[in-house]
């Protein structure tokens, strides 16, 4: 009885303690994010006052660079890590709130195009990454994790697949490190390529959403091009994320048969468990906006809240990447990931440009 009483009395304390433990990291995300905005405005004001012609660098990139600088010089103290880990919550919150800026008809129209491109990208990415993994002698399960991570939604897909196929922690660490490093590289390559090719906001956003792995990096890559491109990148990436349950189920069934384990029983329950619920939130908010449940001021307020959520997300993107730690994982996963990402980026670019010619996006 005494033990039960102690457990019951401790439960209410657990949640406040966890919340308090997150505050330092959330505060750091806020400071880094706001620092990015201050830098953007300060540089813009300085160049304008001195009549200098300098390309405007968005706060998104400044926030990421500040985070990278902190993470790879002084490092991130343990006290900040629980709060920094909430960047995924802010990312999903931002995506849900951004649904207010989309009419459901637009979601269905572009979503259908995105889904078609995603299905083609899935087949090509998984096939090519699997082939590369075999050529470079990676373990089969590490190859599977890299294939899922590059084709669906990066780290989230790797974590979901790890448990489903019973992969080792070491394989998951290798795959996550490779995907994180390559996601960071995409932030510095996709926007210049988009500008060099003279891509429209819509076309570039669709490319970023289908070609960049992690959801946070895909949104950031879109935002680095323009706000309009970020909106399209979110929509395209959301279509991609919606496929995670089916892909993870496929790998779970394959590896269960290969390892002689019991296959997944209730497939519908498995799919629901793996399905990213924030996608439903995005669609719900879009539906409410389409039905004019929100007035113009409320739509603007939701959009502003979305920007604040993304501000914390972009800060988290930089703070969580430590290149020294990634080096410890070895080169082969990075080589396979890099080769795969270059090909996937080129293929998705070709798919997007081809789709634009066919249906005039």
C-alpha distance (Angstrom), angle and dihedral (degrees) to the residues before:
residue distance angle dihedral
X1 . . .
X2 3.80 . .
X3 3.80 90.7 .
X4 3.80 92.0 49.0
X5 3.79 91.1 49.1
X6 3.79 91.0 50.3
X7 3.81 91.8 51.1
X8 3.81 92.6 47.7
X9 3.79 92.3 48.3
X10 3.80 91.7 47.5
X11 3.82 95.8 52.3
X12 3.82 96.9 71.7
X13 3.79 89.6 48.9
X14 3.81 93.5 51.4
X15 3.80 97.7 69.1
X16 3.85 96.4 48.5
X17 3.80 89.5 47.0
X18 3.79 92.0 51.4
X19 3.80 90.1 47.7
X20 3.81 91.8 49.8
X21 3.82 89.6 48.4
X22 3.81 89.0 57.2
X23 3.80 96.2 51.5
X24 3.85 98.2 82.0
X25 3.82 91.9 51.9
X26 3.81 93.6 44.2
X27 3.80 87.5 50.0
X28 3.82 89.6 52.5
X29 3.83 90.9 49.1
X30 3.80 88.9 52.0
X31 3.80 93.9 48.2
X32 3.82 92.9 47.8
X33 3.80 92.4 45.9
X34 3.79 93.8 48.0
X35 3.80 89.1 44.4
X36 3.79 87.9 59.3
X37 3.81 91.5 52.4
X38 3.81 92.3 46.9
X39 3.81 91.1 50.9
X40 3.80 92.3 49.2
X41 3.81 93.4 50.3
X42 3.82 94.6 41.2
X43 3.81 94.0 51.3
X44 3.80 91.5 44.6
X45 3.82 91.3 50.6
X46 3.81 92.4 46.5
X47 3.81 94.6 49.2
X48 3.80 91.3 46.3
X49 3.82 92.8 49.3
X50 3.81 91.5 49.7
X51 3.82 94.8 40.4
X52 3.78 92.7 -119.3
X53 3.79 121.4 158.8
X54 3.79 104.3 -137.6
X55 3.82 126.2 152.1
X56 3.78 110.4 -107.3
X57 3.81 111.7 -113.3
X58 3.81 111.3 -151.7
X59 3.81 121.2 -126.0
X60 3.81 87.2 -115.5
X61 3.79 92.3 71.0
X62 3.81 93.2 40.6
X63 3.81 91.0 53.0
X64 3.80 91.1 49.7
X65 3.81 92.8 46.3
X66 3.81 92.5 49.1
X67 3.79 89.1 50.3
X68 3.81 91.9 48.1
X69 3.80 90.7 48.9
X70 3.79 92.6 52.4
X71 3.81 94.3 43.5
X72 3.81 94.7 48.4
X73 3.83 99.9 40.7
X74 3.80 116.6 31.8
X75 3.79 92.2 7.7
X76 3.79 130.0 -140.5
X77 3.80 116.0 -72.4
X78 3.81 118.4 -130.8
X79 3.80 91.8 -113.0
X80 3.82 89.9 66.9
X81 3.82 98.9 46.3
X82 3.85 99.7 82.3
X83 3.80 90.2 54.2
X84 3.80 94.4 43.2
X85 3.81 88.6 53.8
X86 3.82 88.3 64.1
X87 3.82 89.3 73.7
X88 3.82 87.9 97.2
X89 3.81 90.0 56.5
X90 3.81 90.5 51.9
X91 3.81 89.7 46.7
X92 3.80 93.0 54.1
X93 3.80 91.6 42.6
X94 3.80 90.3 52.3
X95 3.79 91.9 50.3
X96 3.81 92.9 49.2
X97 3.80 92.3 49.3
X98 3.80 91.3 46.2
X99 3.79 87.3 64.3
X100 3.82 86.9 81.6
X101 3.82 88.3 71.1
X102 3.81 93.0 56.9
X103 3.78 126.7 75.3
X104 3.78 109.9 -142.8
X105 3.81 91.0 -121.5
X106 3.81 89.6 59.1
X107 3.80 90.8 47.3
X108 3.80 91.8 51.8
X109 3.81 93.1 45.4
X110 3.80 98.8 47.8
X111 3.79 91.3 29.6
X112 3.81 90.0 61.5
X113 3.80 90.6 52.0
X114 3.82 91.0 45.2
X115 3.78 92.1 48.9
X116 3.79 91.9 51.2
X117 3.80 91.0 50.2
X118 3.81 90.7 45.0
X119 3.81 92.4 53.3
X120 3.81 91.0 51.8
X121 3.83 90.7 44.6
X122 3.82 90.8 49.6
X123 3.78 94.5 55.1
X124 3.80 94.2 44.4
X125 3.82 95.4 43.3
X126 3.79 96.2 47.9
X127 3.80 92.2 45.3
X128 3.81 94.9 47.1
X129 3.83 95.9 43.6
X130 3.80 90.4 48.5
X131 3.80 90.3 51.7
X132 3.82 92.0 48.1
X133 3.80 92.1 48.7
X134 3.80 90.6 54.7
X135 3.81 93.1 46.0
X136 3.82 91.7 52.4
X137 3.80 93.9 42.7
X138 3.80 98.3 -116.7
X139 3.78 118.1 162.3
X140 3.83 112.5 -90.7
X141 3.82 94.4 -116.6
X142 3.80 93.1 47.3
X143 3.80 87.0 51.1
X144 3.80 89.8 51.3
X145 3.81 91.7 50.7
X146 3.81 92.3 49.6
X147 3.80 90.8 47.6
X148 3.81 93.1 51.2
X149 3.81 93.1 42.5
X150 3.79 93.6 51.8
X151 3.80 95.9 43.1
X152 3.83 102.6 43.6
X153 3.78 124.5 19.2
X154 3.77 112.0 -36.1
X155 3.79 119.6 -125.9
X156 3.82 95.4 10.5
X157 3.80 91.1 55.4
X158 3.82 91.9 46.9
X159 3.80 92.1 51.7
X160 3.81 91.9 46.8
X161 3.81 91.9 48.5
X162 3.82 95.4 44.2
X163 3.79 92.8 68.2
X164 3.79 94.0 39.5
X165 3.82 94.4 55.9
X166 3.83 96.2 30.1
X167 3.81 93.8 -121.4
X168 3.81 121.6 177.7
X169 3.80 120.7 -97.0
X170 3.81 88.4 -120.8
X171 3.83 92.5 56.9
X172 3.80 90.6 48.5
X173 3.82 90.9 49.5
X174 3.82 91.2 51.0
X175 3.79 92.3 49.0
X176 3.82 94.6 45.7
X177 3.81 92.7 48.0
X178 3.81 91.5 51.0
X179 3.81 93.7 47.0
X180 3.82 92.8 47.3
X181 3.80 93.3 50.4
X182 3.78 93.0 47.5
X183 3.80 91.6 45.8
X184 3.80 89.2 55.5
X185 3.81 89.9 49.5
X186 3.82 90.6 53.0
X187 3.81 89.9 60.2
X188 3.80 90.1 63.6
X189 3.81 98.3 39.8
X190 3.80 109.0 38.1
X191 3.85 98.9 59.1
X192 3.84 95.8 49.1
X193 3.80 90.7 46.8
X194 3.80 90.3 49.1
X195 3.81 92.0 51.4
X196 3.81 92.3 43.5
X197 3.81 90.4 54.1
X198 3.80 91.3 45.6
X199 3.80 92.3 -123.8
X200 3.79 120.1 179.1
X201 3.82 120.0 -119.7
X202 3.80 90.1 -105.7
X203 3.80 96.5 49.6
X204 3.80 94.2 42.8
X205 3.81 92.4 47.5
X206 3.79 90.4 52.0
X207 3.81 90.0 50.2
X208 3.81 93.1 48.5
X209 3.80 91.2 48.3
X210 3.80 93.7 50.9
X211 3.81 99.6 33.9
X212 3.84 105.3 43.5
X213 3.81 116.5 74.4
X214 3.79 110.6 -148.7
X215 3.79 116.9 59.1
X216 3.81 92.8 -133.4
X217 3.79 92.7 51.8
X218 3.82 91.8 44.7
X219 3.81 91.0 54.2
X220 3.81 90.9 44.4
X221 3.82 92.1 48.9
X222 3.80 88.6 52.4
X223 3.81 93.2 47.0
X224 3.80 91.1 50.4
X225 3.81 87.3 61.5
X226 3.82 98.4 41.8
X227 3.81 142.7 -50.5
X228 3.80 89.3 -102.9
X229 3.81 91.1 52.6
X230 3.81 90.0 49.7
X231 3.82 90.1 56.3
X232 3.80 92.0 53.0
X233 3.82 91.4 43.8
X234 3.81 89.5 54.6
X235 3.80 91.4 51.0
X236 3.81 93.9 47.2
X237 3.82 92.8 45.2
X238 3.81 90.9 47.8
X239 3.81 89.3 55.6
X240 3.80 88.2 50.6
X241 3.81 93.9 47.7
X242 3.81 90.4 52.7
X243 3.82 89.0 68.1
X244 3.80 95.2 59.7
X245 3.80 96.1 95.7
X246 3.80 94.0 53.9
X247 3.81 94.0 46.9
X248 3.82 94.4 46.4
X249 3.82 90.1 47.0
X250 3.81 89.9 52.4
X251 3.81 91.7 51.9
X252 3.81 91.6 44.5
X253 3.81 91.4 54.4
X254 3.82 92.1 45.0
X255 3.80 95.0 50.7
X256 3.80 93.7 41.6
X257 3.81 89.0 56.6
X258 3.80 92.4 43.7
X259 3.83 94.8 48.0
X260 3.80 94.5 41.0
X261 3.80 92.1 -117.3
X262 3.79 127.4 142.2
X263 3.80 109.4 -84.6
X264 3.79 123.8 -123.2
X265 3.80 108.4 -71.3
X266 3.78 111.3 -160.2
X267 3.80 101.7 33.0
X268 3.81 93.9 -177.9
X269 3.81 91.0 55.0
X270 3.81 90.1 46.7
X271 3.80 91.6 52.5
X272 3.81 91.8 48.8
X273 3.80 90.9 48.9
X274 3.81 92.5 52.8
X275 3.80 97.1 38.6
X276 3.86 111.9 107.9
X277 3.81 102.2 -116.9
X278 3.81 93.7 -159.9
X279 3.82 87.5 71.9
X280 3.81 87.8 66.0
X281 3.79 89.7 49.1
X282 3.79 90.2 53.0
X283 3.81 91.3 50.7
X284 3.82 92.2 46.3
X285 3.81 93.3 52.9
X286 3.80 89.5 45.9
X287 3.81 90.2 51.8
X288 3.81 92.0 49.7
X289 3.80 90.3 49.3
X290 3.82 90.4 48.8
X291 3.81 89.8 53.1
X292 3.85 89.1 52.3
X293 3.81 91.4 -117.5
X294 3.81 87.0 141.4
X295 3.79 122.1 57.6
X296 3.80 121.7 -139.7
X297 3.82 94.6 -92.0
X298 3.80 91.9 49.8
X299 3.81 91.5 49.8
X300 3.81 89.6 51.5
X301 3.81 90.6 48.0
X302 3.81 92.0 51.5
X303 3.80 90.1 47.5
X304 3.83 90.7 51.5
X305 3.80 91.0 49.4
X306 3.79 87.7 51.0
X307 3.81 90.1 54.6
X308 3.81 90.8 51.4
X309 3.79 90.6 50.8
X310 3.82 90.5 49.9
X311 3.82 89.3 48.4
X312 3.82 89.3 63.3
X313 3.81 90.1 42.4
X314 3.81 94.6 55.2
X315 3.80 91.0 48.5
X316 3.80 88.5 52.6
X317 3.81 92.0 51.3
X318 3.80 90.7 63.3
X319 3.81 97.4 38.1
X320 3.80 95.2 54.2
X321 3.83 96.1 52.8
X322 3.80 115.4 89.4
X323 3.79 112.3 172.0
X324 3.82 93.9 -166.3
X325 3.79 90.6 59.5
X326 3.78 91.2 46.5
X327 3.82 91.8 54.1
X328 3.80 89.1 61.6
X329 3.81 90.5 64.4
X330 3.81 94.6 71.3
X331 3.79 133.7 -111.5
X332 3.80 106.1 -95.5
X333 3.83 97.3 72.6
X334 3.81 88.5 48.5
X335 3.81 92.4 49.4
X336 3.81 92.0 49.1
X337 3.80 91.1 44.4
X338 3.80 93.3 46.9
X339 3.80 94.5 48.8
X340 3.78 90.1 45.7
X341 3.80 93.6 48.3
X342 3.81 93.3 50.1
X343 3.79 91.0 52.3
X344 3.83 93.1 43.1
X345 3.82 91.2 49.2
X346 3.81 90.5 50.6
X347 3.80 93.2 45.5
X348 3.81 94.3 47.8
X349 3.81 89.8 47.4
X350 3.78 89.5 53.7
X351 3.82 91.2 46.4
X352 3.81 92.9 50.8
X353 3.81 94.0 46.8
X354 3.78 90.5 46.2
X355 3.82 92.4 48.6
X356 3.80 89.5 50.6
X357 3.79 90.8 55.9
X358 3.79 92.1 48.3
X359 3.82 101.9 43.9
X360 3.84 103.4 13.4
X361 3.81 98.4 -123.9
